Amino acid sequence: MIDFNKLKDEQIKLAKKVVLKDSFEKIELIGGVDCAYNHEDVIAAIVVCDYKAMQTQEKVFAVVKAKVPYLQGFLAYREGPSISEAYANLQNKPDVMLFDGNGILHPRRLGIASHIGVLLDISSIGIAKHLLIGEVKDNVVYVDKEARAKSIATRENSKPVYISPGHKINLKTSVEIVKNCIRFPHKLPEPLHLAHRYANEIREKIAKGELKVEFKH
């Protein structure tokens, strides 16, 4: 059995390590990471793009068996091992990583972007499609009177996404970066859109038997 109270305590401790200041001078490479599932296998796909042109520079994936069931607020424990393994395989480490999930917009200020950002010591941003917590006022998401995220519409007639800083970056810069990565007609920033597509491609290949995966023991 997973002791989620123990994990909560761990999240609270890790959240104290989150830095909300920009830790880079310029961005040349930006990465997007997303996960797909094949039964209990978690497929993490990372696509690294050139920040100016948004052209793909590298893509990697890793498949790890999930050891933790899905529970809202604990996504990093389920997807983190495969993301960390994929990240270790990168030849070109991005200056900033975009995550499909939250940064500090989280009950314990440690969504997946913050959690993995701290563990890997990288600048990270969370982009969520649904509002987990907080109240939106003038496109700013407040939790206990603290501005933790911004709601932006990236495409006409579509629901907004919620951008929150993960680690080693502030909210203003997070929003600017995500806006710079939007490419019509995609709702998500381009590196995240490409990672989502790549994760699904890998899942289909595994399901069809076109790709064999060996698990580390």
HELIX and SHEET records of a PDB file:
HELIX    1   1 PHE A    4  ALA A   15  1                                  12    
HELIX    2   2 LEU A   75  ALA A   88  1                                  14    
HELIX    3   3 ILE A  112  LEU A  120  1                                   9    
HELIX    4   4 LEU A  171  CYS A  181  1                                  11    
HELIX    5   5 GLU A  190  ALA A  207  1                                  18    
SHEET    1   A 9 THR A  56  LYS A  65  0                                        
SHEET    2   A 9 ASP A  41  ASP A  50 -1                                        
SHEET    3   A 9 LEU A  29  ASN A  38 -1                                        
SHEET    4   A 9 VAL A  96  ASP A 100  1                                        
SHEET    5   A 9 SER A 123  ALA A 128  1                                        
SHEET    6   A 9 VAL A 161  HIS A 167 -1                                        
SHEET    7   A 9 GLU A 146  ILE A 152 -1                                        
SHEET    8   A 9 VAL A 140  VAL A 143 -1                                        
SHEET    9   A 9 GLU A 135  LYS A 137 -1                                        
END                                                                             
